[in-house]
């Protein structure tokens, strides 16, 4: 048995289609959004804008959240291949316009708003593509690979730029060249999607409108309890993942870590850990639990334990190492869950022709916490002393994870009940 068969892909063409979907979900962001962490200041310089204006641009890009559910109709109506290709082509044209014409901030606002609208359609198409290109028994592995490959690709592409900058002087020229090169990578990515991703058109009865069928599919998905329970579980995972971001400033504020020490810890805890955990989560979900929901339940349980012990530990200097170990365990556990964050949606029993709408609803719920989590945590840090503030933030993360365990258990029980009902109905039919 080949390696591809072992991880659930029945042919090379299917795996190539899967890789095309996953990489398109990273390459489209590689010349802009992926730079905001490592190259934030250089991005400001290239665009000739200030911090406030950059915040406006990313707010507009983040407006995709408001359009995820309406975008469910688009993802039902049109194929994954057509959405991915169209979205990447629009991004390519708009990035080239920025590179060539270096527009003023007013025009950047228009482009960022356009990207927000496109992303609302594009990202659900990516996760829907992962769902369609994977088999029935490897959803966990597929979504785990989505997380690991995207994170590893971003780290590698940024590391290449850093490496070249270290060897050659003129960092701004190197960075501008990277923007051009990474933008041009969109073109071969469009070709790969066209070649390897099948055209999954919505099938309707003769004389039936595809537009109407797509809308009916969206309403059908919105009425499914399993979809909302899976979406709520995903929401708790991402909310708790946001808590992870505050582990580095926690160690600096409470234990006095230096900037260099904090940077090293951050690279491991919020970067490399995600690459490994995605693969581990997918493997355990498919080959041990046979369910991504059970995997997520266990990961959230481990998160509750790690955060609980972290809260209870003394905050003295001699406990620094123990705190770091626990926070790394917390990082690993929440990345286990985040690596398969939308896999439960794929296992919610949604008809395949409506999976695009399900992924749109799941995306909306999963990432909705960005509306309040950052602002809430920032207010807590500004209002309370350091130790008390971070205790509260970790306590919120613990509570949210515990609620996620509850919704995951409810989802498992509901699926079991529905499964028993299907079996009873089948027995009655045979009788």
Secondary structure, 3 states (H helix, E strand, C coil): CCHHHHCCCCCHHHHHHHHHHHHHHHHCCCCCHHHCCCCHHHHHHHHCCCHHHHHHHHHHHHHHHHHHHHHHHHHHHCCHHHHHHHHHHHHHHHHHHHHHHCCCHHHHHHHHHHHHHHHHHHHHHHHHHHHHHCCCCCHHHHHHHHHHHHHHHHHHHHHHHHHHHHHCCCHHHHHHHHHHHHHHHHHHHHHHHHHHCCCCCCCCCCCCCHHHHHHHHHHHHHCCHHHHHHHHHHHHHHHHHHHHCHHHHHHHHHHCCCHHHHHHHHHHHHHHHHHHHHHHHHHHHHHHHCCHHHHHHHHHHHHHHHHHHHHHCCCCHHHHHHHHHHHHHHHHHHHHHHCCCCHHHHCCCCCHHHHHHHHHHHHHHHCHHHHCHHHHHHHHHHHCCHHHHHHHHHHHHHHHHHHHHHHHHHHHHHHHHHHHHHHHHHHHHHC
